[in-house]
Amino acid sequence: MIPEFPIISIIIPTYNNEAFIKETLDSVMKQTDQKWECVIVDDGSTDGTWDTLEYYSNKDKRFRIYKRNRAPKGANVCRNIGATEAKGEFITFLDADDLLSATCVRDRIEQIENNNGFDIAVFKMAHLRDELSENCDIVNRFRNSKDIDKTLNRFINYRIPWPVTSTLWKREFFYIIKFDEELDRFQDVDIHIRALNTRPDVLFYPHDKIDSFYRSSSFHKNITKDKKKVILNSGLVLLATLKRESLICSSQGMILFISYSTRDVVGLRNAMHFLFIYLRFTPLSQISIYAIVTLISSNKYLAKTNFFKKVSNKSYFNFSKRLDKRLI
């Protein structure tokens, strides 16, 4: 029997996911606990995705489908629309090419029932192989860490402890945070940074049982200059958020990643300038100097200069201290 009111709302943004969406929705239908609904928001697909969504919606009324009805375009807008439409007390986000284990909803409801309230709960997710298996590699890093400050720092420095599907959100808490609709990349990172920075009540699933599966994104298979521009634009938005959240001083790892990965788009000189702009909020740390050295080493000419050789040898730390004194 299907319950009238779901406990968990599963929210899926879609865009031209015809190749994988059927498998994803089948994994939702196979749940051993029926107290779920699935809210799917399409971002203007031009393939057969919408036809597939209509088929599942007609087959099971717990699949509620919508088309994005406002700007801007993007997965985060679709996620926020889906969350607004959700009826469940708790919500979780599933990408249109990822999968749930058959016991995902049951295991998450058990944690809801066995714990005295939480804002978010974190569960185990694994890389998707040819078939779903408990032997798959778990994606979550530092997954049992209860030190929120350390976990927050890992997100800030792009050492992602867990992806978005791992998180179960209390709906009222999610409404306070929401996804940043300006972002096309760093979406998981941004929302978890802002959420953890409020010091919420976090529950870490105490077992190693996998309840969802992650399919590697095609975005990373061929990083073109256009994709790097997307990374840069979203990176600037994220860094503005870190500044607003008073976290920019801890974000050297993120700054290094954005600067280095987009250096051939903006040019070495601009990438260096970018570093100095965002590092001016604090005395340059050793890792900040390392970011600059890494950028210089990417340029064949500059890498041969005495400056680079001096910074990259054993006198590296003394040099960083002297440079700190000059710039403060």
Sequence and secondary structure as in RCSB ss.txt:
>XXXX:A:sequence
MIPEFPIISIIIPTYNNEAFIKETLDSVMKQTDQKWECVIVDDGSTDGTWDTLEYYSNKDKRFRIYKRNRAPKGA
NVCRNIGATEAKGEFITFLDADDLLSATCVRDRIEQIENNNGFDIAVFKMAHLRDELSENCDIVNRFRNSKDIDK
TLNRFINYRIPWPVTSTLWKREFFYIIKFDEELDRFQDVDIHIRALNTRPDVLFYPHDKIDSFYRSSSFHKNITK
DKKKVILNSGLVLLATLKRESLICSSQGMILFISYSTRDVVGLRNAMHFLFIYLRFTPLSQISIYAIVTLISSNK
YLAKTNFFKKVSNKSYFNFSKRLDKRLI
>XXXX:A:secstr
   SS SEEEEEEESS TTTHHHHHHHHHT SS  EEEEEEE    SSHHHHHHHHHHH TTEEEEE  SSS SH
HHHHHHHHHH  SSEEEE  TT EE TTHHHHHHHHHHHSS  SEEE EEEE  SS  TTS B  SSTT   HHH
HHHHHHTT  SS GGGEEEEHHHHHHH   TT SSSHHHHHHHHHHTT   EEE  S  EEEEE   GGGTS  H
HHHHHHHHHHHHHHHHHHHTT GGG HHHHHHHHHHTHHHH HHHHHHHHHHHHTTS   HHHHHHHHHHHHTSH
HHHTSHHHHHHHSTTHHHHHHHHHHHH 
